[in-house]
C-alpha cells in the first residue's frame, strides 16, 4: 500500500475577505474530493485571506496510480483562474 501526501501553497490575489477565500478553497477541495476520491483539507494560513495551504492524501496499492491522481489534482488547481500555485510538496509512505 502506498500513501502520498500532497501539500499545496496557493496565493489568492483577488480575494479581499476570508469569506471569499473560503468559498474558493472549499470549492477547490470539494471538486478534488468528488473527482479524485482524496482526503483534502485546508491545513495552514486559515486566517490569511490571500494565502492558503491545502493538504491532500491519496492511498492506493499502486504508486503510479497515486502519482497520476496527484498530477491531475495539480493540473486542476493550476488551471483555476482564482488561485496562483506558489509551491507544492509530495511525500510518499
C-alpha positions as CSV (number, residue, x, y, z in Angstrom):
1,X,0.0,0.0,0.0
2,X,1.2,3.5,-0.9
3,X,0.1,6.8,0.7
4,X,1.2,10.1,-0.9
5,X,0.7,13.3,1.0
6,X,0.4,16.5,-1.0
7,X,0.9,19.9,0.4
8,X,-0.1,22.8,-1.8
9,X,0.6,26.5,-1.2
10,X,-1.7,29.0,-3.0
11,X,-2.0,32.7,-3.5
12,X,-5.4,34.3,-3.9
13,X,-4.5,37.7,-5.2
14,X,-8.0,39.0,-6.0
15,X,-9.5,38.0,-2.6
16,X,-10.5,40.7,-0.1
17,X,-12.2,38.7,2.6
18,X,-12.0,35.4,4.5
19,X,-15.5,34.6,3.3
20,X,-14.5,34.9,-0.3
21,X,-11.3,32.8,0.3
22,X,-13.2,30.1,1.9
23,X,-15.7,29.9,-1.0
24,X,-12.9,29.4,-3.4
25,X,-10.9,27.0,-1.3
26,X,-14.0,24.9,-0.3
27,X,-15.0,24.7,-4.0
28,X,-11.5,23.5,-5.0
29,X,-11.4,20.9,-2.2
30,X,-14.9,19.6,-2.9
31,X,-14.1,19.2,-6.6
32,X,-10.9,17.3,-5.8
33,X,-12.6,15.1,-3.3
34,X,-15.5,14.3,-5.6
35,X,-13.5,13.8,-8.8
36,X,-10.4,12.0,-7.4
37,X,-11.7,10.5,-4.1
38,X,-8.9,12.0,-2.0
39,X,-8.9,13.3,1.6
40,X,-8.3,17.0,1.4
41,X,-8.4,20.0,3.8
42,X,-7.0,23.5,4.4
43,X,-4.1,22.9,6.8
44,X,-2.5,26.3,7.3
45,X,-2.9,30.1,6.8
46,X,-6.6,29.8,7.8
47,X,-6.7,33.5,8.9
48,X,-4.9,34.9,5.9
49,X,-7.3,35.9,3.1
50,X,-4.8,35.9,0.3
51,X,-2.8,32.8,1.2
52,X,-3.9,29.2,1.6
53,X,-2.2,25.9,2.3
54,X,-4.1,22.7,1.4
55,X,-3.2,19.1,2.3
56,X,-4.3,16.0,0.4
57,X,-3.7,12.3,0.8
58,X,-4.0,9.6,-1.8
59,X,-3.9,5.9,-0.8
60,X,-3.6,3.0,-3.3
61,X,-1.9,-0.3,-3.9
62,X,-0.3,1.2,-6.9
63,X,2.3,4.0,-6.8
64,X,1.8,5.1,-10.4
65,X,-1.9,5.5,-9.8
66,X,-1.2,7.8,-6.8
67,X,1.2,9.8,-8.9
68,X,-1.4,10.1,-11.7
69,X,-4.0,11.3,-9.2
70,X,-1.6,13.9,-7.7
71,X,-0.7,15.1,-11.2
72,X,-4.4,15.5,-12.1
73,X,-5.1,17.4,-8.9
74,X,-2.2,19.8,-9.6
75,X,-3.4,20.3,-13.2
76,X,-6.9,21.2,-12.0
77,X,-5.6,23.7,-9.4
78,X,-3.1,25.2,-11.9
79,X,-6.0,25.8,-14.4
80,X,-8.1,27.6,-11.7
81,X,-8.0,31.4,-12.6
82,X,-8.9,32.4,-9.0
83,X,-5.7,31.0,-7.5
84,X,-1.9,31.0,-8.2
85,X,0.1,28.0,-7.4
86,X,3.1,29.1,-5.3
87,X,4.6,25.7,-4.4
88,X,3.8,22.1,-3.7
89,X,5.4,19.2,-1.9
90,X,4.8,15.5,-2.0
91,X,5.9,12.8,0.4
92,X,5.3,9.0,-0.1
93,X,4.8,6.5,2.7
